[in-house]
Amino acid sequence: MTRLSGVPPRGIVLGLKGIVDFYSWKGIPVARRWPRKPSQPRSAAVQAQYADFRAITQGYKTMDVSVVDALWGMSNGTLLTTKDQAVQLYYGYSISESNGPFP
């Protein structure tokens, strides 16, 4: 990860697409080599998480509108999306002022 003094022009970002990944980390513009798919098989722990994320994604697609609205209300005013909230609730926690800092 290389810290940048500022966000590069759009033309540079588009010209290096697939080679360099530009993003913001804690509000600091940074760049890194474009992520690649690992050449070795993924660990058993990572493969076990696939089932969890598959269940979350499929469940999110079929959620009732009232539940999605509630997730939107929970994520409103934060940097989280409604799907981020769904993942947190699946694992048994959610960020809010009433239950302290993120575990």
C-alpha positions in Angstrom: 0.0 0.0 0.0 1.4 3.4 -1.0 0.0 6.5 0.5 -0.7 9.3 -2.0 -0.6 13.0 -1.5 -4.0 13.4 -3.3 -6.5 11.6 -5.5 -5.0 11.1 -9.0 -6.9 12.4 -12.0 -9.7 10.2 -13.4 -7.7 9.5 -16.6 -4.8 8.0 -14.6 -7.1 5.8 -12.5 -8.9 4.5 -15.7 -5.6 4.0 -17.5 -4.2 1.8 -14.7 -7.4 -0.2 -14.2 -6.5 -3.8 -13.7 -2.9 -2.9 -12.8 -3.2 -0.5 -9.8 -6.1 -0.3 -7.3 -6.8 3.3 -6.0 -8.9 3.6 -2.9 -9.3 5.5 0.3 -8.1 4.0 3.6 -9.2 5.9 6.8 -9.6 9.0 4.6 -6.1 8.7 3.1 -5.8 8.1 -0.6 -3.7 5.0 -1.3 -2.8 2.7 -4.1 -1.8 -1.0 -4.3 -1.2 -3.6 -6.9 -4.5 -4.9 -8.3 -5.8 -7.8 -6.3 -5.3 -11.2 -7.9 -7.1 -14.5 -7.3 -4.9 -16.7 -5.1 -3.1 -19.5 -7.0 -3.4 -22.0 -4.1 -6.6 -23.5 -2.7 -8.3 -21.4 -0.1 -8.1 -22.5 3.5 -10.8 -24.6 5.1 -11.9 -21.7 7.3 -12.4 -19.4 4.3 -14.3 -22.1 2.4 -16.6 -22.6 5.4 -17.5 -18.9 5.3 -18.7 -19.3 1.7 -21.8 -21.1 3.0 -22.6 -18.2 5.5 -22.2 -15.5 2.8 -24.3 -17.5 0.4 -27.1 -17.8 3.0 -26.9 -14.1 3.8 -27.0 -13.1 0.1 -29.9 -15.4 -0.8 -31.8 -14.4 2.4 -31.3 -10.7 1.6 -32.8 -11.1 -1.8 -36.0 -12.6 -0.3 -36.4 -10.3 2.7 -39.7 -8.5 3.3 -39.8 -4.8 2.5 -40.3 -3.9 6.1 -37.1 -5.7 7.1 -35.1 -4.0 4.4 -36.6 -0.7 5.6 -35.5 -1.5 9.2 -32.0 -2.3 7.9 -32.0 1.0 6.0 -32.9 2.8 9.2 -30.1 1.1 11.1 -27.5 2.0 8.5 -28.8 5.6 7.8 -26.2 8.1 8.8 -23.3 5.6 8.8 -20.9 4.3 6.1 -22.6 0.9 6.2 -25.0 -0.5 3.6 -28.2 -2.4 4.4 -26.4 -5.6 3.4 -23.5 -4.8 5.8 -26.1 -4.5 8.6 -27.6 -7.9 7.5 -24.2 -9.5 7.7 -23.6 -8.1 11.2 -27.0 -9.3 12.4 -26.3 -12.7 11.0 -23.2 -13.0 13.1 -25.0 -11.7 16.1 -23.9 -8.1 16.5 -24.6 -4.7 15.2 -22.9 -1.3 15.7 -25.0 1.2 17.6 -24.4 3.8 20.3 -26.4 1.7 22.8 -24.3 -1.4 22.8 -20.8 0.0 22.8 -17.9 -0.2 20.4 -17.5 -2.7 17.6 -16.5 -6.1 19.0 
